[in-house]
Amino acid sequence: MWIMGLHDMFRDALETVAKADFYLKPDDYAPFFETTIRYLGGLLSAYALSGEPVLLTRADDLGRMLLPAFDSPSGFPMFAVNTKTGQTRKGWAGDALWAEGLSNQMEYKYLAHITGREEYYNKTDRVMQRMTQISLTNGLFPTRWDTASGTPTNQHYSVGAFADSAYEYMLKQWLLTGRSEPHALELYLNSTNAIIEHLLHLTPKRKLLYVTDILSESPTHRLEHLSCFLPGLFALGVQTLPEDILPAKTRDRHLWAAQGLAETCWITYADTKTGLGPDEDRAFWSSQSDEDIGGRWLDHVERWEREGRPGKVPPGAKTVPKETDPQKREWKSLKDSYLLRPETIESFYILWKTTGEVKWRERGWTVFEAIERHAKTKYGYASINNVDQVPPQWKDEMPSYFLAETLKYLYLLFIDDDMISSEYWVFNTEAHPLPIFDWAPWEKQAYGLNTTATSTTAATSTTPANDESPNKS
């Protein structure tokens, strides 16, 4: 509401926030990960944009109530917590999911900065410190972890549902905290290079670049819609990391990966009858011929470079025509539903802002028109059951992220003003912008951050102004 200039509506809604107490019945639990990225992130972002004190008060209340989730033997957060008793419990998986443990640092570090409460920083960074001590066989982090020992419990490597935002928060918390935490940056660089080396593959004919999972040392050749955040993350890294950190050769590969992965995410929309992309898993047929070198993208790129870069565009980064014949697509839906998810639009937005290529804006508009045509109902927007069925069958649901992320990224993609500039803001995984800040000297000393920030773009003031402009930070 604030970003769209609906300030009267925003202020009317403050009454609801002011009356919130977040208390649960003794036998009820709030999922820590989802509550942190949605509720806590939303409160903090709205406070940063508007300067309304009640939003900070409620964020502080909620942050304290969720804090017992970190009280496991390893410091790895538990799945859920009761906001009144502080009791915690494990989730459906038993083990903790990696994304759940590594996707709270942005919210809690910003909360620590604006409240001065050291426990917020210490609790959330304990998990980050543990990640720097883990010995990895391939540079990738497994998807499940034991909360008692803080060690991995499987050999599943992914950037999908169990891992996605953890990779995202490595770069983003480094940017958010004025580029002052080198351990987060090092984790980002090592893990993204490992993703490029091990998880990126090409289809044999259309040369669609996709990111997949490794399960028991073998690629599954599946792509989740959730993984379509990755091209945006690569593009953000290319834009924000200086050359002494991201050398030219690595920078090129990160940018090519961003462009190629986003191209494939777009194609899985464009190929369908509705123009909307299927959810979660898609199977890609991998090549078994010598000519295609097993389908691993990096092998194709290295061969292309040895041959003198013919055509100037690397394999997997070219524009691909849409294919309406399912037998010729080189991919098939494993889950046919479209759940109003934001990841593809998010990457289009970031690529538009970082490259200036108008095709990302045009593709976003095409997706928006498809949403209007097939998902709009009398009272809102509905997920659909099958992206290759027209007219589609609706699900009786509109997830909250459709408003928080999908429509927000579409709005920001189409307006001409750079309202949430990456020079001053960083989006959390639920698309709530948080302001870049510099730690105060006492904070650096308290948290062991005796480093000099490498950026001069951090906001000079971290106290939000009660101003109508969302460029304030």
N, C-alpha and C positions, 0 to 999 in steps of 0.2 A: 504493500500500500504506500509506504513512504517513497520507495524508488519511483513509483508511477505517479507521484504527486497527489495522491489521495489523502491529504493530511488531515482533513476533517474526519474522515472515516477512521483513520489511524488513531486519532485522539479519542474518538468514541470507543474504540476497542480497548483503550488503556484501562478502562474500568474493570473489564474482565480479568486482565492481568493483575491489577491491584488487589483483587479479591482472591486470587489463587493462593492456596496454601500447600499444594502438592502432597498432602498427607494421604497415605494409603491405609486400608484395613490391615490388621496384623498378618493375615494370610495372603495378601496381595503383594506383587512384586513388579517393579518397573524395569524393563530391559535397559541395562546401563548404556550400551552403545547407541541404540535408537533414541533414547531420551537425551543423551548428550548432544548428538549431532542435530536433532530437531528442536527440542525445547530449549536447551541451554544455548546452543548456537544461535537460535532465532532470537532469544532474549538479548544476547550480547550484541548481535548485529543491529537489532532495532535500537538498542541503546547507543551504539556507536554512530548510527545515522542521525538519530533525533536528539540525543542528549537528555531524554526523559529519565529522571532519577529513579522512578519506580521500576523501570526495566532492569537497572543495575541491582536494585535491592532484591528483586525476585530472582535474578540470575545468581546472586550470592547465596540466597536461601536454597535454591535448587542445587547449586554446586556443592554446598556442604552436605545436603541430604544424600547425594549420590556418592559422596567420597568414601563411605565404607566399602564400596565395591573393590577398592584397591587393597583391602586388608587381607589379601591371600598371602600364603607363605612366600611366594615369589614376587608379589607386587603386581602380578598380572591380573587385571580386573576380572571379577566374577561376572557371570552373565547378567544377573539381575539383583536388585537391592530393594528392600522395603524402606521407603523414605521416612518412616516414623521410628521403626525399631532398629534400623541399620543392619538387620539380618540379610544375608545374601544366599543365593542358590545358583547351581549350575543350570545350563540350558539343555536343550534337546540333544545336543551333540555330546554332552558330558564334558569333553575337553573344551577349552576356549578356542574360538576362531581367531585367527591372526588379525583380521580386519578389526575385530572388536577390541583387541588389546592396543592397537596402534592407531586408533582413530579418535582420540580424545585430547591430544596434545595441543592442538590449536585453541580449543575452547578453554582448557584449564590454564594454559600459559597466559592467554590474554586475560582471563579472570584473575590470575595471580597478579598480573601487572596493574590492573585497575582497582584492585581491592587491597593490595599489599599483603595478602595472606600467603605466606611462604609454603604452607602445606599443599596448596594447589599445585605449585610448580614441582615440589619434591615428589609428590605421589605420581604425577603423570610422567616425569622425566626418568623415574626409576625404571620404567619399562624400556625407554629408549636406551638407557645405559646397558641394560641387559642385552639388547639387540647387538650392541657393539662387541659383546663378549662371546656371542654364539659363533661356533665354527661351522661354516656352511660348505657343503661339498661342491656346489655349482653356482654359488652366489645368490641363489633364490631361497626365500623363506617358506618353509612348509605351512600348510593351511591350518593345522590343529596343534594346540599347545597344552601342556599340563599346567594348571594354575598353581599346583603345589611346588613343583620343581622349576617351572619356567622354562621347560625344554620341549622341543617338538615331539609329536607322537605319531606322525605319519610321513609319507614320502609323496605327498600330493602337492604339486607346485602350480600356482594359478595366479592370474590377475583378475579373476572373476569374483563371485559372490563372497567367498571366504577370505579374500585377500585384498580386494580392489583399493579401498580407501587407505589402507596401511601404506601402500606405495605412494599414494597421493600425498599423504601427510608428511612424508619425509622432506620433500621439496618445500611444501607449503609452510610448514612450521619454521623452516630456515628463513624463508622470505618474510614471514609474519614477524619474527623476532629480530628484525633489522639485520639479518644475515650474520648473526652472532653465535650460532651454535654449529660448529663444524662437524660434529658427530652426525647430525641429521643429514647434512649435505653429503657426507661421505657414504652414508647408507643409501641415499638416493642414487648417487653416481654408480656405485657398485651394483645395485640391484637392477637399474635400468639397462646397464650394459649386459647383465646376465639375461635379462628378458630378451634383448635383441639377439643374443647368441643362442639361446635355448628354446624360446617359445614362439618365435615368429616363423611362419611358413608361407609358401606360395601354392596356389592351385596350379595344375599342370598346363591348362589351356588359356584361361582368362587371366592368369597371373594375378589372382586376387591375394593380397597380403592379409593374413589374419594372425591373431595371437591365440594360442591354444594352451591347454593344460599338459602337464607331465604327470602321469600316474604310474608308479613303480618303474620309472626310468623310460617309459614309452609315451610319446605324444598321443593325446586322445583325438586330435583334429576336430575339436569342438570350439565354437566361439559363443560366448554369452553376450547378450545385449549389454549387460553390466560392464563388460570389458571395453565397450566403446568409449569409455572415459579416457582410455590410454592415449589416443592420438592428441587429445587436448593437453594432457599432462606433458607429453614429449614436447609439444609446441611451446608450452609455457616455460619449460626448462631452456629451450633454445633461445627464447626471448630474454630471459632474465639472468642466465648464467654468463659471466664474462669469458673471454677466450682463454684466459689463463686457467680457468677451471674446466671449461668445455672446449678442448682444442678443435681445430677446423675439421679434421677427419671425423671425429666423434660427433661434432655438431651436425655435419652433413647427414650422417646416418640417423641421428635422432630426428632430423627434419624429414628425411625421406620416409622414415617409419611413421611419423605423424601423418604425412600426406597419404601414404598408401593404406594405412589402417582406416583412416577416415573415409577414403574412397570405398573400401569394402563395406564399412558400416552403411554408407549411403546406398551402395548397390543392393544390399539386402532389404532396403526399403523400396528402391526403384523397381526391382524385379517383380514385386508382388502386385496382385490385382488391386489392393487397397492403397498401395504406396506407403504402407506402414511396415516396419520391420518386426519379425518374429522375436519372441523373448528367449532369454536365458541361453539355450544351447542350439547351436546350428552345426551340422556335420559337414565338413569339407573333405572332398575326396582327394587324398594325397597321391602324388605320382610315385610310381615304383621304378620308373625308367632311369637309366644312367644319364640321359640327356637333362633331366630335371634335378639331378643330384639329391634325390630324396625329398625335395620340397623345402629344405631349410633355406630361409630367405638370405641369411648371411653368406651362404655358399654362392648363391646367384649373384649377389652384389659384388663379392670378391672376384668372381669370374668376369663380370661386366667391367670391373675396373682394370683387370689384367688385359682385357681386350681393347682398352682405350676409351671406354665409356661410349659405345655406339649409341646414337640417338640422344645423348646427353641426359636422358631420364632413366634412372635405374629401374630394374625389374620391380614390379609391385607398386610403383608410384605413378603410373600412367593413368589417364582417364579411361574408364572402361564403359563401353555401351551397355545399356540395360538389356536383360534377356528375359522375355516373358515366358519362354518355354521352360518349364521346370526341369526337363531332362537335359537341358544345355546350361543350366545355371552354374553347375559345379558345387552347389550347396543345396541342402535340404533342411527343412525345419524339423527339429525334434520336439519343439514346443511352439505351436502355431499362434499363440496368443500375442497380442500387443497390449502391454500394461501401462501405457501412457508414460513410459520411462523417459528420463531426460538425457541419458549419456551421449547419444549421437548428436543431439542438438547442442549440448554442452561443448563437444569437440568442434562443431561447426562454428560456434560463437568464438571460441579461443583462436581457431585458425583464421577466422575473419579478422580478428583484432591483431594477430601477430604477423600475418602474411599480407593482408590487404587484398587477397584474391576474392573477387566478387562472387565466384561460383559457390563459396560456402554460404553466403547470404542467400543466394538464389535457391540453393538446395534446402536451406532452412525454411524458406517461404513455401516451397513445394510440400514439405512435410507438414507445415502448418495448415495448408489447404486440405491435405489428406485427413488431418485430425478434424478439421471443421466439417468435412464431407462425411466422414464415417464414424466419428466418436462423439459428436455433439448430440446431446439429448435435450429434452425439455428443461431439465433441472440442473444440468451440468454436463460433464463429459464422462464417458464410460470406457473402460477397457473392453477389448473385443476378443472373441474366441479364436478366430481364424483369419489371418491376414490375406489369405487367398480366396476368401469367400465374399462376394458382393451380391446383395447387401450383407453386411456382417451381422453376427449375433452378438449382442452386448452382454457384458458381465454387469452385475448390479454392484458396481464399486467405482469410486474415483479416489485413488490414493492421494494422501496429502502432498506427496512429492510432486504431483502434477502442477499444483499451484506454486509450491516453494521453488521448484527447479525448472520443470519443462517450460511453463509459461513465462517464468522470469528470464530464462536464457533466450527464449524467442523474443520477448520484449526488448531485451538489451541488444539482440542481434539486429533488430530492425530500426531502432532509434539512431539518429545521427550523432547525438551527444555521447561522449565517452564518460558516462555518469559514474561508473565504477572502474576507474583506471587502475591497471595493474601496478602503476607507480605508487599507489597509496593503499590499495586494498588487495586482500587475498580471500577467495571464496573457500568456505569449508565444504565438506563433501555433500552437504544438503543445500548448497548454493547460497549460504548466508555470508555476505561479505564482512570481513573483519579488518580493522585498520592496521597497517604496518606500523610498528612502534620500535623505539630503541629502549633497551633496559636502562634504568637509572644506575649510577655508580654503585649504590648500596645493593641493588638487585644483582648486579654482576658479581659482586663480592659474595653475597649470600648463596648464589647458585653456582659458584665456581666458573663464571663466564668471564675470565680475565682475558678477553680477546677484544680486538677492535673491529667493529662492524665494517664489512667491506663495501657497504652501500651508502651512497649519499642521498638516496631517494626516500628513506624512511621519513614518515611524517614528523614535522618538528614539534607538534603538540599531540599528545595522546589523549587529551581530555576532550570528548566530543562537545561541539558547540550546539546550542539549541537553535539551529539554523535550518532553513528550508532546503538547503543544498546538500545532496548526499555525497558531494565531493569533500565535505569536511571530515577531518580525521584527527 
